[in-house]
Amino acid sequence: MATKHLKTAKPEAERAHDETKVRSIVEATLKEIEAGGDGAVRALSQKFDSYSPASFRLSSDDVEALMNKVSAQDMHDIKFAQEQVRNFARAQRDSMADIEIETLPGVILGHRNIPVQSVGCYVPGGKFPMVASAHMSVATAQIAGVPRIVACTPPFSGEPNPAVIAAMHLGGAHEIYVLGGTQAIGAMAIGTQSIEPVHMLVGPGNAFVAEAKRQLFGRVGIDLFAGPTETMVIADETSADAELCATDLLGQAEHGYNSPAVLVTNSDKLARDTLAEIDRLLKILPTAETASKSWDDYGEVIVCDSYDEMLAVADDIASEHVQVMTDRDDWFLENMTCYGALFLGARTNVANGDKVIGTNHTLPTKKAGRYTGGLWVGKFLKTHSYQKILTDEAATMVGEYGSRLCILEGFVGHAEQCNVRVRRHGGRNIPYGEAAAINEAAE
């Protein structure tokens, strides 16, 4: 492969060092929450957010008062975006059917899709109030039928953000807490004196939130590891120019100081023009302080010889967001296998997916796109199987097979579970513990 890097990111060793520091901080914080409950959560909120209200949970009156601060236009836009998310989530839910089939005469197998019974939805909001994250987690959980939806968001400039709270409430949250970071994730998963623990955590967040979810996985379920935002632009000269590429890269780099943004192209000219355009835009972008830090440390520009190489590089990086602007967008759709979500064509952009178009913006990062997709209604559903045997003949036949297969593995007690059914429903005289006596009927 003849790829050429015009710009490289911070070395992996430095990234690993940063992650080690985050891991130890989160581990200590979660221990504090487990030991101290509400008191620890309050101390952490005061320490990290300078926020210590009488109650972190908002009452119905609190929610109503905050919603009254949201302008009519903003409220209209929030409702429009939520309906797009709900529409797609409903269609996804409708694609998931409960099934029941008769696999053999008298043998019934099936599965049911059952909602997770309680979910904690984290909505980031300390630096930027992530209104859209409430649609993606809370509203999607509601469509799935989750009976208890808890939502947490940090204070914004020292108080609850009205638009975020409105989106949480309209999305269907049953409990809303103004809590951020590791203390919110820990409180929802571990529980405190005033917060009942949930069964599952969902939602994006910074490196500390992602690490807290990682450490708590197993104790609770999680949607996926959704750490700092990543974006990739795959472009050629037929469909994109430097302005489009630079804008789409910086549009995601402004999320935080450690948001990878990568251009993959087969055009050396487009690559160099994009680098120049990024320099120009960073002089006028209001969020340039954040975006420039991400771009300096995590930005990459990779020039490939062919579309096949572009595909291979993209699948290896497995970026969260992949913006494709080429003369063969559908070819990338058909052939890409590792990513969070695709945004196909120059008319499309990642911001649409983040905020309004209807697909979910909680997506896999750190190469997790190799083994999982993003948050969707199915993440809130557990598929549970069941079985029924309706006839004596089926109980006898399956029991005979089961008995022999249990003995093959040395499980005599297992075999006896099968034998007792053969004795009762097939009239076979099999002494207890002698499963090997069951032979094929012909023998």
CORKA-V344168 format. One record per residue. RES is the residue in one small letter. SS is DSSP state (helix for helix, strand for strand, loop for the rest). PSI is psi in whole degrees, 0 to 359 (none if undefined). BURIAL is # if it has 9 or more other ideal C-beta (glycine too) atoms within 8 Angstrom, else .. Layout:
# CORKA-V344168
res=RES ss=SS psi=PSI burial=BURIAL
res=RES ss=SS psi=PSI burial=BURIAL
This chain:
# CORKA-V344168
res=m ss=loop psi=132 burial=.
res=a ss=loop psi=48 burial=.
res=t ss=loop psi=151 burial=#
res=k ss=strand psi=129 burial=.
res=h ss=strand psi=111 burial=#
res=l ss=strand psi=335 burial=#
res=k ss=strand psi=135 burial=.
res=t ss=loop psi=162 burial=.
res=a ss=loop psi=175 burial=#
res=k ss=loop psi=137 burial=.
res=p ss=loop psi=150 burial=.
res=e ss=helix psi=325 burial=.
res=a ss=helix psi=321 burial=.
res=e ss=helix psi=321 burial=.
res=r ss=helix psi=317 burial=#
res=a ss=helix psi=322 burial=.
res=h ss=helix psi=316 burial=.
res=d ss=helix psi=317 burial=#
res=e ss=helix psi=325 burial=#
res=t ss=helix psi=319 burial=.
res=k ss=helix psi=317 burial=.
res=v ss=helix psi=318 burial=#
res=r ss=helix psi=315 burial=#
res=s ss=helix psi=322 burial=.
res=i ss=helix psi=315 burial=#
res=v ss=helix psi=318 burial=#
res=e ss=helix psi=316 burial=#
res=a ss=helix psi=321 burial=.
res=t ss=helix psi=317 burial=#
res=l ss=helix psi=325 burial=#
res=k ss=helix psi=321 burial=.
res=e ss=helix psi=317 burial=#
res=i ss=helix psi=317 burial=#
res=e ss=helix psi=322 burial=.
res=a ss=helix psi=324 burial=.
res=g ss=helix psi=348 burial=#
res=g ss=helix psi=225 burial=#
res=d ss=helix psi=320 burial=#
res=g ss=helix psi=318 burial=.
res=a ss=helix psi=318 burial=#
res=v ss=helix psi=318 burial=#
res=r ss=helix psi=316 burial=#
res=a ss=helix psi=320 burial=#
res=l ss=helix psi=321 burial=#
res=s ss=helix psi=319 burial=#
res=q ss=helix psi=319 burial=#
res=k ss=helix psi=313 burial=.
res=f ss=helix psi=331 burial=#
res=d ss=helix psi=0 burial=#
res=s ss=loop psi=44 burial=.
res=y ss=loop psi=120 burial=#
res=s ss=loop psi=75 burial=.
res=p ss=loop psi=172 burial=.
res=a ss=loop psi=321 burial=.
res=s ss=loop psi=133 burial=.
res=f ss=loop psi=336 burial=#
res=r ss=strand psi=132 burial=#
res=l ss=loop psi=136 burial=#
res=s ss=loop psi=171 burial=.
res=s ss=helix psi=320 burial=.
res=d ss=helix psi=320 burial=.
res=d ss=helix psi=313 burial=#
res=v ss=helix psi=315 burial=#
res=e ss=helix psi=317 burial=.
res=a ss=helix psi=319 burial=.
res=l ss=helix psi=319 burial=#
res=m ss=helix psi=329 burial=#
res=n ss=loop psi=344 burial=.
res=k ss=loop psi=350 burial=.
res=v ss=loop psi=131 burial=#
res=s ss=loop psi=158 burial=.
res=a ss=helix psi=320 burial=.
res=q ss=helix psi=316 burial=.
res=d ss=helix psi=320 burial=#
res=m ss=helix psi=320 burial=#
res=h ss=helix psi=316 burial=.
res=d ss=helix psi=320 burial=.
res=i ss=helix psi=314 burial=#
res=k ss=helix psi=321 burial=#
res=f ss=helix psi=312 burial=#
res=a ss=helix psi=317 burial=#
res=q ss=helix psi=323 burial=#
res=e ss=helix psi=326 burial=.
res=q ss=helix psi=317 burial=#
res=v ss=helix psi=316 burial=#
res=r ss=helix psi=318 burial=#
res=n ss=helix psi=314 burial=#
res=f ss=helix psi=321 burial=#
res=a ss=helix psi=322 burial=#
res=r ss=helix psi=316 burial=#
res=a ss=helix psi=321 burial=.
res=q ss=helix psi=317 burial=#
res=r ss=helix psi=320 burial=#
res=d ss=helix psi=338 burial=.
res=s ss=loop psi=350 burial=.
res=m ss=loop psi=102 burial=#
res=a ss=loop psi=143 burial=.
res=d ss=loop psi=144 burial=.
res=i ss=strand psi=154 burial=.
res=e ss=strand psi=122 burial=.
res=i ss=strand psi=155 burial=.
res=e ss=strand psi=104 burial=.
res=t ss=strand psi=330 burial=.
res=l ss=strand psi=159 burial=.
res=p ss=loop psi=118 burial=.
res=g ss=loop psi=1 burial=#
res=v ss=strand psi=117 burial=#
res=i ss=strand psi=125 burial=#
res=l ss=strand psi=147 burial=#
res=g ss=strand psi=174 burial=#
res=h ss=strand psi=154 burial=#
res=r ss=strand psi=142 burial=.
res=n ss=strand psi=108 burial=#
res=i ss=strand psi=131 burial=.
res=p ss=strand psi=143 burial=#
res=v ss=loop psi=140 burial=#
res=q ss=loop psi=339 burial=.
res=s ss=loop psi=137 burial=#
res=v ss=strand psi=137 burial=#
res=g ss=strand psi=119 burial=#
res=c ss=strand psi=118 burial=#
res=y ss=strand psi=128 burial=#
res=v ss=strand psi=106 burial=#
res=p ss=loop psi=153 burial=#
res=g ss=loop psi=10 burial=#
res=g ss=loop psi=316 burial=#
res=k ss=loop psi=312 burial=.
res=f ss=loop psi=130 burial=.
res=p ss=loop psi=107 burial=#
res=m ss=loop psi=73 burial=#
res=v ss=helix psi=317 burial=#
res=a ss=helix psi=331 burial=#
res=s ss=helix psi=335 burial=#
res=a ss=helix psi=320 burial=#
res=h ss=helix psi=314 burial=#
res=m ss=helix psi=323 burial=#
res=s ss=helix psi=304 burial=#
res=v ss=helix psi=307 burial=#
res=a ss=helix psi=323 burial=#
res=t ss=helix psi=320 burial=#
res=a ss=helix psi=323 burial=#
res=q ss=helix psi=316 burial=#
res=i ss=helix psi=326 burial=#
res=a ss=helix psi=342 burial=#
res=g ss=loop psi=21 burial=.
res=v ss=loop psi=124 burial=#
res=p ss=loop psi=340 burial=.
res=r ss=loop psi=113 burial=#
res=i ss=strand psi=117 burial=#
res=v ss=strand psi=135 burial=#
res=a ss=strand psi=134 burial=#
res=c ss=strand psi=139 burial=#
res=t ss=strand psi=144 burial=#
res=p ss=loop psi=161 burial=#
res=p ss=loop psi=150 burial=#
res=f ss=strand psi=117 burial=#
res=s ss=loop psi=39 burial=.
res=g ss=loop psi=3 burial=.
res=e ss=strand psi=165 burial=.
res=p ss=loop psi=139 burial=#
res=n ss=loop psi=119 burial=#
res=p ss=helix psi=318 burial=#
res=a ss=helix psi=320 burial=#
res=v ss=helix psi=316 burial=#
res=i ss=helix psi=319 burial=#
res=a ss=helix psi=316 burial=#
res=a ss=helix psi=321 burial=#
res=m ss=helix psi=313 burial=#
res=h ss=helix psi=312 burial=#
res=l ss=helix psi=330 burial=#
res=g ss=helix psi=337 burial=#
res=g ss=loop psi=18 burial=#
res=a ss=loop psi=135 burial=#
res=h ss=loop psi=331 burial=.
res=e ss=strand psi=132 burial=#
res=i ss=strand psi=125 burial=#
res=y ss=strand psi=140 burial=#
res=v ss=strand psi=86 burial=#
res=l ss=loop psi=142 burial=#
res=g ss=loop psi=170 burial=#
res=g ss=helix psi=209 burial=#
res=t ss=helix psi=326 burial=#
res=q ss=helix psi=326 burial=#
res=a ss=helix psi=313 burial=#
res=i ss=helix psi=315 burial=#
res=g ss=helix psi=317 burial=#
res=a ss=helix psi=318 burial=#
res=m ss=helix psi=322 burial=#
res=a ss=helix psi=317 burial=#
res=i ss=helix psi=323 burial=#
res=g ss=loop psi=155 burial=.
res=t ss=loop psi=187 burial=#
res=q ss=loop psi=332 burial=.
res=s ss=loop psi=351 burial=.
res=i ss=loop psi=116 burial=#
res=e ss=loop psi=132 burial=.
res=p ss=loop psi=153 burial=#
res=v ss=loop psi=170 burial=#
res=h ss=loop psi=341 burial=#
res=m ss=strand psi=145 burial=#
res=l ss=strand psi=138 burial=#
res=v ss=strand psi=161 burial=#
res=g ss=loop psi=154 burial=#
res=p ss=loop psi=176 burial=#
res=g ss=loop psi=183 burial=#
res=n ss=loop psi=189 burial=#
res=a ss=helix psi=326 burial=#
res=f ss=helix psi=319 burial=#
res=v ss=helix psi=314 burial=#
res=a ss=helix psi=318 burial=#
res=e ss=helix psi=323 burial=#
res=a ss=helix psi=318 burial=#
res=k ss=helix psi=320 burial=#
res=r ss=helix psi=316 burial=#
res=q ss=helix psi=333 burial=#
res=l ss=helix psi=350 burial=#
res=f ss=strand psi=131 burial=#
res=g ss=loop psi=310 burial=.
res=r ss=loop psi=319 burial=.
res=v ss=strand psi=164 burial=#
res=g ss=strand psi=159 burial=.
res=i ss=strand psi=162 burial=#
res=d ss=loop psi=307 burial=#
res=l ss=loop psi=173 burial=#
res=f ss=loop psi=100 burial=#
res=a ss=loop psi=84 burial=#
res=g ss=loop psi=207 burial=#
res=p ss=loop psi=142 burial=#
res=t ss=loop psi=140 burial=#
res=e ss=loop psi=144 burial=#
res=t ss=strand psi=149 burial=#
res=m ss=strand psi=139 burial=#
res=v ss=strand psi=122 burial=#
res=i ss=strand psi=116 burial=#
res=a ss=strand psi=151 burial=#
res=d ss=loop psi=177 burial=#
res=e ss=loop psi=348 burial=.
res=t ss=loop psi=334 burial=.
res=s ss=loop psi=352 burial=#
res=a ss=loop psi=159 burial=#
res=d ss=loop psi=179 burial=.
res=a ss=helix psi=323 burial=#
res=e ss=helix psi=314 burial=.
res=l ss=helix psi=313 burial=#
res=c ss=helix psi=312 burial=#
res=a ss=helix psi=318 burial=#
res=t ss=helix psi=318 burial=#
res=d ss=helix psi=330 burial=#
res=l ss=helix psi=311 burial=#
res=l ss=helix psi=333 burial=#
res=g ss=helix psi=334 burial=#
res=q ss=helix psi=332 burial=#
res=a ss=helix psi=337 burial=#
res=e ss=loop psi=352 burial=#
res=h ss=loop psi=317 burial=#
res=g ss=loop psi=184 burial=#
res=y ss=loop psi=355 burial=.
res=n ss=loop psi=44 burial=#
res=s ss=loop psi=106 burial=#
res=p ss=loop psi=137 burial=#
res=a ss=strand psi=125 burial=#
res=v ss=strand psi=130 burial=#
res=l ss=strand psi=127 burial=#
res=v ss=strand psi=121 burial=#
res=t ss=strand psi=164 burial=#
res=n ss=loop psi=14 burial=#
res=s ss=loop psi=113 burial=#
res=d ss=helix psi=323 burial=.
res=k ss=helix psi=314 burial=.
res=l ss=helix psi=321 burial=#
res=a ss=helix psi=313 burial=#
res=r ss=helix psi=323 burial=#
res=d ss=helix psi=323 burial=#
res=t ss=helix psi=319 burial=#
res=l ss=helix psi=317 burial=#
res=a ss=helix psi=320 burial=#
res=e ss=helix psi=324 burial=#
res=i ss=helix psi=317 burial=#
res=d ss=helix psi=319 burial=.
res=r ss=helix psi=314 burial=#
res=l ss=helix psi=327 burial=#
res=l ss=loop psi=345 burial=#
res=k ss=loop psi=344 burial=.
res=i ss=loop psi=351 burial=.
res=l ss=loop psi=124 burial=#
res=p ss=loop psi=333 burial=.
res=t ss=loop psi=27 burial=.
res=a ss=helix psi=329 burial=#
res=e ss=helix psi=315 burial=.
res=t ss=helix psi=310 burial=#
res=a ss=helix psi=321 burial=#
res=s ss=helix psi=324 burial=#
res=k ss=helix psi=314 burial=#
res=s ss=helix psi=316 burial=#
res=w ss=helix psi=317 burial=#
res=d ss=helix psi=316 burial=.
res=d ss=helix psi=329 burial=#
res=y ss=helix psi=359 burial=#
res=g ss=strand psi=146 burial=#
res=e ss=strand psi=147 burial=#
res=v ss=strand psi=120 burial=#
res=i ss=strand psi=123 burial=#
res=v ss=strand psi=127 burial=#
res=c ss=loop psi=162 burial=#
res=d ss=loop psi=334 burial=.
res=s ss=loop psi=168 burial=.
res=y ss=helix psi=325 burial=#
res=d ss=helix psi=320 burial=.
res=e ss=helix psi=320 burial=#
res=m ss=helix psi=317 burial=#
res=l ss=helix psi=314 burial=#
res=a ss=helix psi=317 burial=#
res=v ss=helix psi=316 burial=#
res=a ss=helix psi=316 burial=#
res=d ss=helix psi=327 burial=#
res=d ss=helix psi=320 burial=.
res=i ss=helix psi=325 burial=#
res=a ss=loop psi=54 burial=#
res=s ss=loop psi=156 burial=#
res=e ss=loop psi=305 burial=#
res=h ss=strand psi=132 burial=#
res=v ss=strand psi=109 burial=#
res=q ss=strand psi=119 burial=#
res=v ss=strand psi=120 burial=#
res=m ss=strand psi=87 burial=#
res=t ss=loop psi=183 burial=#
res=d ss=loop psi=7 burial=.
res=r ss=loop psi=53 burial=.
res=d ss=helix psi=317 burial=#
res=d ss=helix psi=333 burial=.
res=w ss=helix psi=319 burial=#
res=f ss=helix psi=320 burial=#
res=l ss=helix psi=317 burial=#
res=e ss=helix psi=332 burial=.
res=n ss=helix psi=339 burial=.
res=m ss=loop psi=141 burial=#
res=t ss=loop psi=344 burial=.
res=c ss=loop psi=105 burial=#
res=y ss=loop psi=172 burial=#
res=g ss=loop psi=297 burial=#
res=a ss=strand psi=149 burial=#
res=l ss=strand psi=144 burial=#
res=f ss=strand psi=106 burial=#
res=l ss=strand psi=123 burial=#
res=g ss=loop psi=155 burial=#
res=a ss=loop psi=339 burial=.
res=r ss=loop psi=339 burial=.
res=t ss=loop psi=156 burial=.
res=n ss=loop psi=161 burial=#
res=v ss=helix psi=326 burial=#
res=a ss=helix psi=323 burial=.
res=n ss=helix psi=315 burial=#
res=g ss=helix psi=324 burial=#
res=d ss=helix psi=324 burial=.
res=k ss=helix psi=327 burial=#
res=v ss=loop psi=333 burial=.
res=i ss=loop psi=333 burial=.
res=g ss=loop psi=336 burial=.
res=t ss=loop psi=160 burial=.
res=n ss=loop psi=140 burial=#
res=h ss=loop psi=0 burial=#
res=t ss=loop psi=107 burial=#
res=l ss=loop psi=159 burial=#
res=p ss=loop psi=140 burial=#
res=t ss=loop psi=178 burial=#
res=k ss=loop psi=44 burial=.
res=k ss=loop psi=10 burial=#
res=a ss=helix psi=344 burial=#
res=g ss=helix psi=351 burial=#
res=r ss=helix psi=335 burial=.
res=y ss=loop psi=356 burial=.
res=t ss=loop psi=154 burial=.
res=g ss=loop psi=193 burial=.
res=g ss=loop psi=183 burial=#
res=l ss=loop psi=136 burial=#
res=w ss=loop psi=175 burial=#
res=v ss=helix psi=328 burial=#
res=g ss=helix psi=337 burial=#
res=k ss=helix psi=336 burial=#
res=f ss=helix psi=1 burial=#
res=l ss=strand psi=138 burial=#
res=k ss=strand psi=127 burial=.
res=t ss=strand psi=111 burial=.
res=h ss=strand psi=132 burial=.
res=s ss=strand psi=161 burial=.
res=y ss=strand psi=165 burial=.
res=q ss=strand psi=150 burial=.
res=k ss=strand psi=139 burial=.
res=i ss=strand psi=124 burial=#
res=l ss=loop psi=345 burial=.
res=t ss=loop psi=155 burial=.
res=d ss=helix psi=321 burial=.
res=e ss=helix psi=317 burial=#
res=a ss=helix psi=319 burial=#
res=a ss=helix psi=320 burial=#
res=t ss=helix psi=312 burial=#
res=m ss=helix psi=310 burial=#
res=v ss=helix psi=322 burial=#
res=g ss=helix psi=321 burial=#
res=e ss=helix psi=314 burial=#
res=y ss=helix psi=313 burial=.
res=g ss=helix psi=318 burial=#
res=s ss=helix psi=311 burial=#
res=r ss=helix psi=320 burial=#
res=l ss=helix psi=327 burial=.
res=c ss=helix psi=317 burial=#
res=i ss=helix psi=325 burial=#
res=l ss=helix psi=327 burial=.
res=e ss=helix psi=356 burial=.
res=g ss=loop psi=10 burial=.
res=f ss=loop psi=87 burial=.
res=v ss=helix psi=322 burial=#
res=g ss=helix psi=320 burial=.
res=h ss=helix psi=314 burial=#
res=a ss=helix psi=324 burial=#
res=e ss=helix psi=332 burial=#
res=q ss=helix psi=322 burial=#
res=c ss=helix psi=318 burial=#
res=n ss=helix psi=319 burial=#
res=v ss=helix psi=329 burial=.
res=r ss=helix psi=322 burial=#
res=v ss=helix psi=320 burial=#
res=r ss=helix psi=315 burial=#
res=r ss=helix psi=322 burial=.
res=h ss=helix psi=346 burial=#
res=g ss=helix psi=357 burial=#
res=g ss=loop psi=21 burial=.
res=r ss=loop psi=137 burial=.
res=n ss=loop psi=86 burial=.
res=i ss=loop psi=114 burial=#
res=p ss=loop psi=147 burial=.
res=y ss=loop psi=132 burial=.
res=g ss=loop psi=3 burial=.
res=e ss=loop psi=56 burial=.
res=a ss=helix psi=332 burial=#
res=a ss=helix psi=347 burial=.
res=a ss=helix psi=343 burial=.
res=i ss=loop psi=115 burial=#
res=n ss=loop psi=172 burial=.
res=e ss=loop psi=144 burial=.
res=a ss=loop psi=326 burial=.
res=a ss=loop psi=335 burial=.
res=e ss=loop psi=none burial=.
